[in-house]
């Protein structure tokens, strides 16, 4: 189950999958890497769907919801 405060950055794709936009900080904490590594990975094209929104990077991550 996804906490309510995180749902603001989520988009429902279908009944089972959801995409969430992570900030660099959130992504680094969620996936256990430093913020510098996340930024370097963006620069190197590891997250091709990353977008810059109001001067800050947002990284989309799609996952299947548990039922």
C-alpha positions as CSV (number, residue, x, y, z in Angstrom):
1,X,0.0,0.0,0.0
2,X,1.3,3.5,-0.9
3,X,1.2,6.2,1.8
4,X,-1.3,8.9,1.1
5,X,1.3,11.7,1.0
6,X,3.1,9.9,-1.9
7,X,0.0,9.6,-4.0
8,X,0.2,13.2,-5.1
9,X,3.0,12.3,-7.5
10,X,1.4,9.2,-8.9
11,X,-0.5,8.4,-12.1
12,X,-2.7,5.4,-12.5
13,X,-1.9,3.5,-15.7
14,X,-4.4,0.7,-15.3
15,X,-5.8,-1.5,-12.5
16,X,-2.4,-3.0,-11.6
17,X,0.3,-0.4,-12.5
18,X,1.1,3.1,-11.3
19,X,3.8,5.5,-12.2
20,X,5.2,7.8,-9.6
21,X,7.5,10.8,-10.2
22,X,10.4,10.8,-7.7
23,X,12.6,13.7,-6.8
24,X,16.3,13.0,-6.8
25,X,16.3,12.8,-3.0
26,X,13.3,10.5,-2.9
27,X,14.8,8.3,-5.6
28,X,18.1,8.1,-3.9
29,X,16.5,7.1,-0.6
30,X,14.1,4.6,-2.1
31,X,16.8,2.8,-4.2
32,X,19.8,3.2,-1.9
33,X,22.1,5.4,-3.8
34,X,23.5,8.9,-3.3
35,X,21.9,11.9,-4.8
36,X,25.1,12.6,-6.8
37,X,24.8,9.1,-8.3
38,X,21.2,9.7,-9.3
39,X,22.1,13.0,-10.9
40,X,25.1,11.4,-12.7
41,X,22.9,8.6,-13.9
42,X,20.4,11.1,-15.3
43,X,23.3,12.9,-17.1
44,X,24.5,9.6,-18.5
45,X,21.1,8.7,-19.9
46,X,20.3,5.9,-17.4
47,X,16.8,7.3,-16.8
48,X,15.8,8.5,-20.3
49,X,12.3,9.5,-19.1
50,X,13.6,11.8,-16.4
51,X,12.3,15.3,-16.8
52,X,13.3,18.7,-15.4
53,X,10.3,20.3,-13.7
54,X,10.6,23.9,-12.3
55,X,14.4,23.4,-12.3
56,X,14.4,20.1,-10.5
57,X,14.7,16.6,-11.8
58,X,11.8,14.1,-11.6
59,X,12.3,10.4,-12.3
60,X,9.3,8.3,-13.2
61,X,9.1,4.8,-11.8
62,X,6.4,2.4,-12.8
63,X,5.4,-0.4,-10.4
64,X,2.6,-2.9,-9.9
65,X,0.4,-2.3,-6.9
66,X,-0.2,-5.0,-4.3
67,X,-3.8,-6.0,-3.9
